[in-house]
Amino acid sequence: MGMKRRSYKKELGCIACKELGEVGAGKPGWVVDNPNLLSAIDNHSILLANRSTILLLSWSSDSSQSPIRIRPDLSPIESEFISAVEWLVFDEIRVIVAGTSSGYLLIYSLRAELIHRQMIYPGRVLKLRVRGTKKDLIQDNSSSSEEFCLIMPGVIARFDGSVVQNMLQKWFEEAHAQLWNQKQKGQDSEDFDNSQQKLPYQLWNIGKYGTCADAAITGIMPPPLMEQQSSQRYYCAVAVGDDAVISAYRLSEDKGRSLVGAILSKVVPATFSTIASFSKLIWRSEHTSPVKSPKKLEQKPQPFARASPLTCIKDHPRKGEKLTLSPSGTLAAITDSLGRILLLDTQALVVVRLWKVYFFKTFGPKSVTFPPPKNLQIKKALYSLNIKFSILQGYRDASCLFMEMLVNKDLASSSSTCYESMKSDYCLCLAIHAPRKGIIEIWQMRTGPRLRTISCAKGSKMLQPSYRFGASMSSPYVPLEVFLLNGDSGQISVLNRTLDS
């Protein structure tokens, strides 16, 4: 009698339907091979989007909801397209957020109603990030942070979570009231557009070391030395890109500049205004029409707040590609263009761990793994001796997500008891999906061993729900989980979080 094969994944449901053809389904590997396909997951729901359409699908067995399509009003003149999607989840509110290639922020309800539309900065939105820490009842508000960020090439915009939540609550209350009045009067329901209201946000330029491919605000940091203590907050931002693999910045809420900058901001506009007035006197045309057609007001982006560079790591031709933050923001996993993964301590700004490509040679029943020789002559000598080496496909095109695993085996096995696992029962791990190997590796943080290797089908993609706003320490702890989407079958599964399962 053979041993029962262990399954490290739990199947949740399937999203296969004919509507998937609208976002490119039907070809093997369509989920990972299409660079224009975007995805975001939440409990029992997933968003899939191409350049013009967002598709909302559910896999819950008790849900009979049909797929919902959202087609934003995009500018054909600018060839605008959807470039990022994400969920925003509050206590009782779930909305869909999209960013466009022209720098617009779009927020939709689950019924495809446009809630908010706002121009942030002219540029492509690369990623939408939601981050925060659970609030304690005795915790000072100055030490907690809940935020929603838009990442663009060399630019990062930050919205305070409470501001977005207040706007959404007001919209849903007004929409419910108007819908009730229309039902009383027998009128047809309409969309309640809230796009005229502008949400306040902070904007920083983080392109000193070149445009970034990805970035994130990691948390609140102390003010710089020799600077007066104030009520202003300072944030730490980490960016990855082509010119600098890793760069870090101190972001200030204060838009204040240096003394020279303050003088120039006063002198230069006054000088320019004087020159412009003088030139109008000289070059004034006699054929100007008495009636001027009104000019269309152009939306100007708000000025940048102060961003001070902290450090930079350049390693040409290596390029930073993707960045993943731990829940507390103290660790960041960074993938680069040469198949290496770096684990960065975001507080000390030091790389504390490294994963890279290794060679291996089999000697009988045993195999030896070691880094590839850097010297070309050594490589030629080994091959001349007919010593052939196989190359592990490594971590090229890899993706990383942090997750939490239950390390206390006594708690994991006592499922019959009413004990509720706490945060201290879990350990932080990093799930690395190496598509060229066809596996997912789970490593214990920071310097722990590899706990598990899970095989996954080709064309699969790891996903993770975004942070839920308003979560408190008193609520039951929900560990960080990693979901897996098999694009070829449409199957959704979750990685088991117990080591003995």
C-alpha positions, -999 to 999 in steps of 0.1 A, spaced: 0 0 0 16 32 -11 19 63 10 -7 90 5 7 119 -14 7 151 5 -10 181 -10 3 215 1 -25 234 -16 -62 235 -9 -86 240 -39 -112 267 -34 -130 270 -66 -129 276 -104 -134 307 -124 -136 291 -158 -163 307 -179 -168 320 -215 -163 356 -204 -126 349 -198 -121 350 -235 -126 387 -234 -93 391 -214 -73 366 -236 -81 332 -221 -78 302 -244 -41 300 -250 -17 280 -227 0 303 -203 -23 333 -211 -22 345 -175 16 349 -173 26 354 -209 4 385 -216 21 416 -201 -11 436 -204 -31 412 -183 -37 425 -147 -50 406 -117 -60 412 -81 -77 389 -56 -100 392 -26 -121 368 -6 -141 347 -32 -135 373 -59 -108 381 -85 -103 409 -109 -88 403 -144 -82 432 -167 -68 440 -201 -61 474 -216 -98 484 -218 -119 460 -197 -120 449 -160 -137 416 -153 -150 407 -119 -154 370 -112 -164 350 -81 -157 314 -73 -177 309 -41 -200 279 -44 -230 297 -28 -225 327 -51 -247 329 -83 -233 362 -93 -226 365 -130 -193 381 -142 -194 419 -141 -176 440 -168 -163 475 -162 -153 495 -192 -138 528 -182 -141 559 -203 -106 561 -217 -91 588 -240 -86 575 -275 -65 606 -284 -39 597 -258 -42 560 -264 -51 556 -227 -54 521 -212 -58 504 -179 -24 499 -163 -31 487 -127 -60 473 -107 -65 466 -70 -91 461 -43 -98 486 -15 -115 469 14 -128 487 45 -151 474 72 -182 470 51 -171 486 19 -154 469 -10 -145 488 -41 -124 483 -73 -96 507 -80 -79 512 -114 -50 533 -126 -45 544 -162 -16 551 -185 -25 588 -184 -22 591 -146 -59 589 -136 -73 572 -105 -106 555 -110 -128 539 -82 -158 517 -90 -184 500 -70 -191 463 -73 -220 472 -96 -196 489 -120 -207 524 -109 -181 551 -112 -175 565 -77 -144 587 -82 -122 599 -110 -91 621 -104 -60 631 -123 -30 624 -101 1 630 -123 7 627 -161 23 593 -164 16 556 -164 4 541 -131 26 511 -126 11 497 -94 -15 504 -68 -3 496 -32 -24 493 0 -4 492 32 -11 496 69 -7 482 104 -33 469 128 -45 496 152 -42 490 189 -67 506 213 -39 523 232 -17 530 201 -9 566 193 -22 576 159 12 591 150 28 557 151 2 540 129 -2 544 92 -28 533 67 -23 544 32 -31 539 -4 -3 547 -30 0 551 -67 34 542 -82 45 559 -114 79 561 -131 99 583 -107 68 594 -88 49 582 -58 15 595 -46 1 588 -12 -35 589 0 -44 586 37 -67 557 43 -91 576 65 -96 602 38 -105 576 12 -128 558 36 -147 590 45 -153 598 8 -165 562 1 -189 562 32 -204 595 21 -209 583 -15 -226 551 -4 -248 569 20 -259 595 -6 -263 567 -32 -285 547 -9 -306 577 0 -311 588 -36 -319 552 -47 -345 550 -20 -361 583 -31 -362 571 -67 -379 539 -57 -405 559 -38 -411 581 -69 -408 553 -94 -378 568 -112 -350 549 -128 -318 546 -109 -287 565 -121 -250 565 -114 -241 588 -86 -209 604 -99 -185 617 -72 -157 625 -96 -158 663 -91 -146 659 -55 -108 659 -53 -91 638 -27 -61 654 -10 -28 635 -15 9 639 -12 32 637 -42 70 630 -43 96 628 -70 117 597 -64 135 598 -98 169 612 -87 186 579 -97 165 573 -128 129 562 -134 117 533 -112 101 501 -122 85 496 -88 84 514 -54 68 514 -20 65 534 11 78 511 38 67 531 69 73 561 91 109 571 99 125 596 123 133 631 110 168 639 98 195 650 123 200 687 130 164 694 121 138 709 144 113 684 157 79 692 143 45 676 138 54 667 102 57 630 94 86 615 75 82 583 54 108 559 40 104 549 4 123 522 -15 124 521 -53 139 496 -78 147 503 -114 170 502 -144 197 527 -134 197 518 -97 188 483 -85 178 498 -51 174 534 -40 159 548 -8 144 582 0 131 601 31 98 616 22 86 647 40 50 660 43 64 695 43 66 711 9 92 736 23 124 741 5 158 754 13 166 792 16 180 793 -20 149 775 -33 126 799 -14 145 830 -29 143 815 -64 106 807 -61 100 845 -54 126 861 -77 122 839 -108 84 843 -113 87 881 -107 115 884 -132 97 863 -158 65 883 -153 84 916 -159 101 902 -191 68 889 -204 50 922 -198 78 941 -216 78 917 -246 40 921 -249 45 959 -253 70 953 -281 54 924 -300 17 934 -295 -3 926 -326 -27 952 -340 -50 924 -355 -60 908 -323 -98 902 -321 -117 920 -294 -134 889 -282 -112 860 -270 -125 825 -270 -123 809 -236 -94 786 -230 -100 751 -217 -86 748 -182 -59 723 -180 -54 702 -149 -20 710 -134 -4 684 -111 2 696 -76 38 704 -67 61 678 -53 68 676 -16 104 671 -4 121 638 -11 157 634 2 178 605 -12 192 582 15 212 555 -4 216 539 -38 229 506 -51 240 505 -87 252 472 -103 251 475 -141 238 457 -161 216 444 -133 181 460 -131 156 460 -103 122 446 -115 97 439 -87 94 447 -50 73 430 -23 68 443 12 64 424 44 32 433 65 52 454 89 72 470 61 106 461 77 115 437 50 114 439 12 120 412 -14 134 425 -46 138 406 -79 162 417 -106 168 411 -143 196 385 -138 177 360 -117 186 372 -82 164 378 -52 175 403 -25 160 405 9 163 441 21 161 454 57 142 486 50 151 502 84 189 496 82 188 497 43 210 466 42 206 435 21 204 406 46 199 377 23 204 366 -13 190 339 -36 207 333 -70 214 308 -97 234 277 -88 251 250 -108 250 214 -98 269 182 -107 258 147 -100 283 122 -87 266 88 -86 237 90 -62 248 123 -47 247 158 -62 269 188 -54 255 223 -57 278 254 -59 279 288 -75 290 290 -112 327 297 -117 333 333 -128 366 326 -146 360 317 -183 392 297 -184 381 275 -155 348 269 -173 366 258 -205 390 236 -185 360 218 -168 343 212 -201 376 200 -217 377 173 -189 342 163 -200 327 174 -167 293 185 -177 272 208 -154 235 213 -154 222 248 -146 193 252 -123 169 275 -141 172 298 -112 150 327 -103 146 345 -136 110 358 -140 104 349 -103 78 365 -81 77 368 -43 50 372 -17 53 372 21 31 347 40 27 334 75 29 298 86 19 281 118 51 268 133 36 254 166 28 218 156 8 212 188 -16 241 178 -17 229 142 -27 193 152 -53 204 178 -79 214 153 -107 200 175 -100 225 203 -115 260 204 -81 277 206 -78 307 183 -43 311 168 -26 344 176 0 363 156 28 350 179 19 314 167 30 322 132 63 328 116 70 351 86 80 333 54 87 343 18 71 323 -10 92 324 -41 75 313 -74 102 302 -98 83 295 -131 113 281 -149 117 255 -122 79 250 -120 80 252 -81 71 274 -52 97 276 -24 88 287 11 117 302 31 116 311 68 125 347 75 150 362 80 177 336 78 158 304 83 158 273 62 136 263 32 105 249 48 87 235 17 89 230 -20 56 229 -39 53 219 -75 29 240 -95 15 238 -130 30 259 -158 10 290 -164 2 296 -127 4 329 -109 7 337 -72 -18 363 -58 -25 379 -24 -54 399 -10 -46 435 -2 -45 450 33 -79 455 49 -84 490 64 -97 495 99 -85 461 113 -79 463 150 -58 442 174 -90 431 192 -104 414 160 -94 377 153 -60 375 137 -61 366 100 -27 353 88 -11 364 55 -20 338 29 -9 332 -7 -33 321 -34 -25 304 -67 -43 309 -100 -39 281 -126 -47 300 -158 -50 269 -180 -77 253 -157 -91 283 -140 -86 267 -106 -81 289 -75 -62 273 -46 -46 285 -14 -12 274 1 -16 255 33 -2 275 63 6 245 85 39 227 81 26 192 89 -3 194 64 
